[in-house]
Amino acid sequence: MKGGRATALRLVRWLGAAWGWLRAVSGDDAYERYLAHHVREHAGRPLLGRRAFYRESQQRKWSGVSRCC
């Protein structure tokens, strides 16, 4: 029984790590990374709310020239 519990724990840890990686590569954790950066680097300034953060992010992404040449 002990070996099964250890295996299940390893599986849960692996799934957690895989989920974290997937969120990182897809950008789903962008707001959490923004919060960590903001607290570390800009402690005196007010935070953007989640909605304002994503609105600003989309505006930055889609405004301006978006072509290769």
N, CA, C and O of each residue as an XYZ file, in Angstrom:
276
protein
N       0.815     -1.195      0.000
C       0.000      0.000      0.000
C       0.859      1.259      0.000
O       0.487      2.269     -0.596
N       2.003      1.196      0.667
C       2.876      2.358      0.768
C       3.408      2.791     -0.605
O       3.485      3.985     -0.897
N       3.771      1.817     -1.440
C       4.278      2.124     -2.773
C       3.230      2.782     -3.649
O       3.550      3.656     -4.454
N       1.976      2.367     -3.498
C       0.889      2.963     -4.273
C       0.661      4.413     -3.901
O       0.375      5.246     -4.761
N       0.785      4.711     -2.633
C       0.609      6.090     -2.161
C       1.731      6.985     -2.690
O       1.477      8.116     -3.107
N       2.958      6.489     -2.676
C       4.101      7.255     -3.183
C       3.950      7.505     -4.682
O       4.249      8.592     -5.175
N       3.484      6.486     -5.395
C       3.271      6.627     -6.835
C       2.181      7.656     -7.117
O       2.317      8.481     -8.020
N       1.113      7.604     -6.351
C       0.025      8.575     -6.533
C       0.509      9.989     -6.238
O       0.136     10.931     -6.938
N       1.336     10.145     -5.210
C       1.876     11.459     -4.874
C       2.768     11.986     -5.991
O       2.700     13.164     -6.340
N       3.602     11.116     -6.550
C       4.453     11.529     -7.681
C       3.603     11.934     -8.878
O       3.915     12.911     -9.558
N       2.540     11.196     -9.138
C       1.651     11.512    -10.250
C       0.987     12.877    -10.041
O       0.907     13.681    -10.970
N       0.520     13.128     -8.834
C      -0.119     14.416     -8.539
C       0.883     15.552     -8.711
O       0.545     16.590     -9.280
N       2.106     15.370     -8.229
C       3.141     16.404     -8.398
C       3.451     16.626     -9.875
O       3.584     17.763    -10.327
N       3.564     15.531    -10.623
C       3.858     15.658    -12.047
C       2.721     16.385    -12.768
O       2.972     17.258    -13.599
N       1.484     16.032    -12.455
C       0.343     16.704    -13.081
C       0.315     18.188    -12.731
O      -0.001     19.015    -13.586
N       0.641     18.534    -11.493
C       0.707     19.937    -11.092
C       1.777     20.686    -11.866
O       1.554     21.810    -12.315
N       2.941     20.060    -12.023
C       4.022     20.687    -12.788
C       3.639     20.836    -14.259
O       3.923     21.862    -14.875
N       2.997     19.818    -14.817
C       2.571     19.885    -16.220
C       1.522     20.979    -16.407
O       1.552     21.702    -17.402
N       0.603     21.102    -15.465
C      -0.426     22.145    -15.538
C       0.221     23.529    -15.439
O      -0.162     24.440    -16.173
N       1.181     23.694    -14.551
C       1.896     24.968    -14.427
C       2.625     25.329    -15.709
O       2.611     26.484    -16.136
N       3.267     24.330    -16.326
C       3.976     24.571    -17.584
C       2.992     24.975    -18.685
O       3.252     25.912    -19.441
N       1.877     24.275    -18.770
C       0.877     24.585    -19.792
C       0.339     26.009    -19.617
O       0.176     26.738    -20.596
N       0.065     26.401    -18.371
C      -0.415     27.763    -18.107
C       0.643     28.797    -18.494
O       0.309     29.864    -19.008
N       1.920     28.483    -18.247
C       2.997     29.421    -18.569
C       3.155     29.592    -20.079
O       3.264     30.719    -20.561
N       3.170     28.501    -20.825
C       3.381     28.616    -22.271
C       2.168     29.186    -22.996
O       2.312     29.747    -24.083
N       0.982     29.055    -22.421
C      -0.218     29.587    -23.073
C      -0.503     31.029    -22.665
O      -1.346     31.688    -23.273
N       0.197     31.528    -21.634
C      -0.034     32.894    -21.182
C      -1.153     33.012    -20.171
O      -1.510     34.121    -19.773
N      -1.712     31.896    -19.748
C      -2.825     31.915    -18.805
C      -2.409     32.444    -17.434
O      -3.249     32.943    -16.686
N      -1.131     32.341    -17.099
C      -0.657     32.816    -15.804
C      -0.086     34.233    -15.861
O       0.616     34.656    -14.943
N      -0.383     34.963    -16.930
C       0.198     36.303    -17.123
C      -0.148     37.250    -15.981
O       0.713     38.005    -15.529
N      -1.373     37.224    -15.514
C      -1.765     38.150    -14.445
C      -1.042     37.802    -13.144
O      -0.606     38.701    -12.426
N      -0.908     36.518    -12.832
C      -0.185     36.127    -11.626
C       1.278     36.540    -11.710
O       1.854     36.987    -10.718
N       1.892     36.392    -12.900
C       3.277     36.836    -13.079
C       3.379     38.349    -12.961
O       4.343     38.859    -12.391
N       2.390     39.079    -13.494
C       2.349     40.532    -13.352
C       2.288     40.927    -11.877
O       3.019     41.819    -11.447
N       1.425     40.271    -11.100
C       1.310     40.592     -9.677
C       2.634     40.373     -8.946
O       3.058     41.221     -8.161
N       3.281     39.245     -9.198
C       4.556     38.948     -8.538
C       5.604     39.990     -8.917
O       6.342     40.469     -8.055
N       5.675     40.342    -10.198
C       6.635     41.342    -10.656
C       6.330     42.702    -10.035
O       7.237     43.396     -9.575
N       5.072     43.075    -10.023
C       4.675     44.384     -9.513
C       5.021     44.525     -8.027
O       5.547     45.556     -7.608
N       4.731     43.514     -7.251
C       5.040     43.551     -5.817
C       6.552     43.653     -5.607
O       7.016     44.363     -4.714
N       7.306     42.947     -6.427
C       8.764     42.928     -6.292
C       9.410     44.220     -6.766
O      10.333     44.717     -6.120
N       8.944     44.776     -7.883
C       9.625     45.898     -8.516
C       8.938     47.252     -8.351
O       9.609     48.281     -8.430
N       7.645     47.285     -8.129
C       6.889     48.545     -8.096
C       5.973     48.590     -6.875
O       4.782     48.872     -7.002
N       6.511     48.320     -5.721
C       5.703     48.145     -4.508
C       4.856     49.369     -4.154
O       3.774     49.204     -3.591
N       5.298     50.574     -4.457
C       4.557     51.768     -4.064
C       3.427     52.151     -4.999
O       2.595     52.988     -4.648
N       3.379     51.566     -6.166
C       2.370     51.942     -7.165
C       1.127     51.059     -7.063
O       1.218     49.907     -6.639
N      -0.030     51.594     -7.448
C      -1.253     50.772     -7.392
C      -1.245     49.672     -8.460
O      -0.666     49.829     -9.535
N      -1.891     48.581     -8.139
C      -1.999     47.438     -9.057
C      -3.128     47.655    -10.056
O      -4.105     48.342     -9.760
N      -2.989     47.072    -11.229
C      -4.105     47.001    -12.165
C      -4.985     45.825    -11.753
O      -4.483     44.797    -11.300
N      -6.275     45.976    -11.909
C      -7.170     44.847    -11.708
C      -7.012     43.861    -12.855
O      -6.416     44.190    -13.881
N      -7.535     42.670    -12.691
C      -7.398     41.642    -13.731
C      -7.961     42.118    -15.068
O      -7.328     41.945    -16.110
N      -9.144     42.713    -15.035
C      -9.787     43.169    -16.268
C      -8.959     44.266    -16.947
O      -8.755     44.227    -18.160
N      -8.486     45.236    -16.172
C      -7.673     46.320    -16.726
C      -6.351     45.784    -17.266
O      -5.870     46.249    -18.299
N      -5.762     44.809    -16.575
C      -4.514     44.210    -17.041
C      -4.698     43.564    -18.408
O      -3.899     43.791    -19.317
N      -5.752     42.755    -18.557
C      -5.964     42.080    -19.835
C      -6.376     43.058    -20.932
O      -6.010     42.873    -22.093
N      -7.123     44.085    -20.581
C      -7.489     45.098    -21.571
C      -6.234     45.797    -22.087
O      -6.065     45.959    -23.295
N      -5.359     46.209    -21.180
C      -4.119     46.870    -21.578
C      -3.223     45.934    -22.384
O      -2.584     46.347    -23.352
N      -3.187     44.675    -21.974
C      -2.387     43.686    -22.677
C      -2.874     43.510    -24.123
O      -2.065     43.475    -25.050
N      -4.173     43.401    -24.308
C      -4.731     43.251    -25.655
C      -4.536     44.508    -26.493
O      -4.264     44.427    -27.691
N      -4.675     45.661    -25.865
C      -4.470     46.919    -26.592
C      -3.021     47.025    -27.058
O      -2.760     47.421    -28.194
N      -2.078     46.671    -26.183
C      -0.657     46.704    -26.533
C      -0.359     45.716    -27.655
O       0.435     46.000    -28.552
N      -1.006     44.548    -27.594
C      -0.759     43.509    -28.595
C      -1.304     43.885    -29.972
O      -0.650     43.626    -30.982
N      -2.484     44.490    -30.028
C      -3.156     44.693    -31.301
C      -3.093     46.107    -31.840
O      -3.594     46.348    -32.938
N      -2.509     47.047    -31.134
C      -2.379     48.392    -31.683
C      -1.035     48.520    -32.384
O      -0.061     47.868    -32.005
N      -0.990     49.341    -33.382
C       0.246     49.523    -34.120
C       0.308     48.608    -35.339
O      -0.651     47.913    -35.672
N       1.436     48.632    -35.974
C       1.664     47.843    -37.186
C       1.777     46.369    -36.809
O       2.531     46.005    -35.906
N       1.028     45.536    -37.502
C       1.076     44.096    -37.223
C       1.318     43.298    -38.497
O       0.554     42.398    -38.847
N       2.371     43.645    -39.158
C       2.739     42.908    -40.369
C       4.227     42.602    -40.318
O       4.956     43.171    -39.505
N       4.657     41.741    -41.148
C       6.049     41.317    -41.089
C       7.003     42.253    -41.834
O       8.182     42.321    -41.486
N       6.524     42.973    -42.846
C       7.435     43.748    -43.685
C       7.102     45.228    -43.714
O       7.788     46.002    -44.381
